[in-house]
Amino acid sequence: RYSRDGVFPLALTLDSVGPLTRSVRDALVIDDLLCARSKPSSLIPRSLAGQRFLLDQAVLEDERVTPAVRDNLLRAVEALRASGALIEVKPCQAFQATLLLTQQHGWL
């Protein structure tokens, strides 16, 4: 998406060029500048009503998750619910398998 000219990555397979921003709106502005667009991209608000999210109950019960992190996650879930999102709480095998692999082999 962005030119890598003049970029010296630390890891060719892991590094990528792109902005780090505080919001989606900021990311769009920076993307417009980096891509030299004359007409700014527009951020079209979309409703979360009916959008489905999965919350793995094991994450909430994991003793390694600090109370502050758990509370922030639950607040985010409630904000999604308040916006009309559908939250399903059930085990997620793919997520659990990823956690297990991370425990066994570490992060990249």
N, C-alpha and C positions, 0 to 999 in steps of 0.2 A: 504494500500500500504506500509506503514511504521510501524514498531513496535511501540507500545505505552508503552512498558516497561519503567518504570521510569518517565513517563510523568504524570504530575498532572494538568489536564485541569481545567480551571475555570468554564466552562460550558460543560458538557458531550455531549450535543446535538449540540453545536455550534463549539467547538474547534476541530481542526484537526492538525495532524502532517505533516509538510512539509516545504520546503525551501521558503524563501523570497529572490528573486533575482532581478537584474536590467535588465536582458535580458533572452530570451528563451534559448540561448546558455548556459548561466550560470546555468539555471535551469536544463538543461540536464546533465551538468557536475556534479552538486550536486546530482542529482537523481542517476547517475551512481555510485557515491561514497556511497550513502546511501543504495543502493541495492547491493553493492559489486560486480558490474559487472567488468569482466576483459577486455571485449571489449567495448569501448565507443559507446554510441548511436550516430547516425549520424543525423544531421539536414539537411533534404532534402529541398532545396529551392523550393517553389511552386509559380506559377504565380497567381496573383490576377485577371488576365484577365477573365472576364465573371462572377466573383464571385459577388453575389448580396448582397447589404446592404440597410437597411431601416433607414431613418432619419426622425424622427417625427418632422414636422414643428413647432409644439407647443413648443418643447424644445427651438428652436431658438427665439421664440416670448415670452417666459416666462420671466417676469420682474425680477424673482428671480435669473435668470442666469446672472452672472456678465459679463461685456464685455470681460474680459480676458478669461474666460471659453468659451464663445461663439466663440471668435476668434480662440482659440486653437482647438475647435471642427471643425470649418470650415477649418482650415489648415489641420487637419487630414483627413477630407472628400476630400479635393483637392488632397492630397497625394494618397489616395485610388484611386481616379479617374485617376490620372496621371499614376497609375500602372495598369490601365485597368479595375478596379472594376466598377460595375454598381451601381449607387446610386439612390435609389428611395425615393423621398420626399413625404410623405403622412401621414395621421393620423395612429397611432398604438393604437388600443383600449386596448390591453394588457398592454402596457407601461403606458398609461394614468390611467388605473385602478390601477396599482401598485403605481403610484404617489399619487392617491387619498387615497388608503389604508395607505400609509406612513404618509400622512398629518393627517388622522383621528386617527391612532393608534401609530404612531412613528416607529422608527427603532427597530430591534431586540435588 
